[in-house]
């Protein structure tokens, strides 16, 4: 898998994210007029269960950082710069949308110092909840080198078994914390970020596994593209019917492996590549349109396919100036 393919997969992932946040809502029947129903539930709501996007982005990130590690280009300094670039775009989004939010809905958000600091750092994403994994993702990137280095050095059944046991203990600890969150603000934040870090760490490790499979030329288990398409459809159906959150990472990994074995039409590949290049600001802005500030406009198009297309277009067009401004700032400070 090369860089261009990775960008195409980011395009797929951001489309999934938009679809998920549009139709994974209990009140979806009241927001639009679905054409296909399964019982009392719209088909798009079931399909949204197969579009949980976070594992896709973390797996791709794990793959990319493992590639940098293998080529001696991964380090705390380079990752600090990359995270700062990410935050610069995030701050631009806040500077654009928060004044709009204040003008339209003055009482929607709190603007005290704790809320402002929490959102600027992304430790508490009250202004745009869908950016919740920005801060733990940044911590994972900053700790990526020792994690990847340790996993690459794993050899022997005892060490592998020990590592799995340690992670299971961390996961169970995080799960317990999610039910016992402290009323103390500081402790609560630490608990939340620990929970997020442990969950995202599993997806990140799957990205390393994807890279190892790629190194060993094991990403083409099927040479018949029709078989891959059929298996992807089966995966989507299974994931749509059974909401098992713990399986999200495995589902995303299998989806990516099968997708890599399907040759895309050049225009589809170009479209996904174009969207993938702007996936980051699309992620940071789309819920301002569909959930917080302009839901009536988005869902006003009534039919799911039109709603989805409009959100993609609006988010993409918004991403263009955000990336332009971000690039100018980054070039100015020579980051």
Residue, then its C-alpha position, 0 to 999 in steps of 0.5 A: x500500500x503506497x501513499x496514494x492508496x492511503x489517501x484514497x482510503x482516507x477518502x473512503x473513511x471520511x465518507x463513512x464518517x459523514x454517513x455515520x454522523x448523519x444517519x446513526x441517530x434514533x430520531x432519523x425518521x423525523x429528520x428525513x424521508x427514507x425510501x427503504x425501511x426494514x421494519x420501522x427502521x430506515x436502511x440507512x440507519x442500519x448501514x451507518x452501523x458499518x461506517x464507524x470511522x475512527x478505527x479506519x483513521x487510526x489503522x491508517x495512521x498506525x500503518x503510516x507511522x510504522x512506515x516512517x519507523x521502518x525508514x528511520x523517519x519517526x521521532x518525537x520532533x517530527x511527530x510534534x511538528x505534525x501534531x502542531x500542524x493538525x492543531x493549527x487547522x483545528x484552531x482555524x476551524x474554531x476561529x471560523x465557527x465559534x463566532x458564527x455559533x455565538x451569533x446564531x445561538x448565543x446560549x448554545x456554548x459556554x465561553x468561560x475560561x475552563x471551556x475555552x482552554x478545554x476546547x483549544x487543547x481538545x481535552x474537552x471537546x464541548x464545542x464539537x464533540x466529534x473531535x473527541x479523539x484529537x487529543x488522545x490521537x496526539x498522545x498516541x503519535x507522540x508515543x508512537x516510536x516506543x510503542x512500535x519499537x516494542x511491538x517490532x521487538x516482540x518474539x516468542x510466545x511468552x512475550x506476545x502472551x504477556x503483552x496481550x495480557x497487559x493490554x487486556x488489563x489496561x482495557x478492563x481498567x479503562x472499561x471500569x473507569x468508564x462506569x466510575x467517572x469521578x466528579x472531580x474535573x481534573x480526575x474526570x479528564x484524566x480518566x476520559x483520556x486514558x479510556x480513549x488512549x487505550x481504545x485507540x491504541x488497539x486500532x493503532x496496533x492493527x495499523x502496525x499489523x497491516x504494515x507487517x502483512x504488507x511487508x510480507x506480501x500478504x495483503x492479497x488473500x484473494x485474486x478474484x475481485x468479485x470475491x472481495x466485493x462479495x466479502x465486503x458486502x457480507x462484512x457490511x451486512x454483518x456489521x449493520x445487523x450486529x452492533x458489537x463495538x469491540x469488533x470495530x477494529x477487526x471489521x475495519x482491518x478486514x474491510x481495508x485488506x479486501x478494499x485494497x484488492x479491488x481495482x477502482x475505476x480511475x474517476x472513482x479513485x481520483x474522486x476518493x483521492x481528492x476527498x481524502x486529501x481534505x479529509x482532516x478539515x472535513x472531519x473537523x467541520x461537518x458536524x457544525x453543519x449537520x448537527x450543531x449550526x445548520x441541521x435544518x438546512x442539511x436535513x431539509x433536502x429530505x432524502x438520505x442520498x441528497x442529504x449525504x451528497x449535500x453534506x459532502x459538498x459543503x464540508x469539502x468546499x469549507x475544507x478548501x479555504x481552511x487548508x489554504x489558510x493553514x498552509x499559509x500559517x505553517x509556511x509563515x512560521x516555517x513549521 
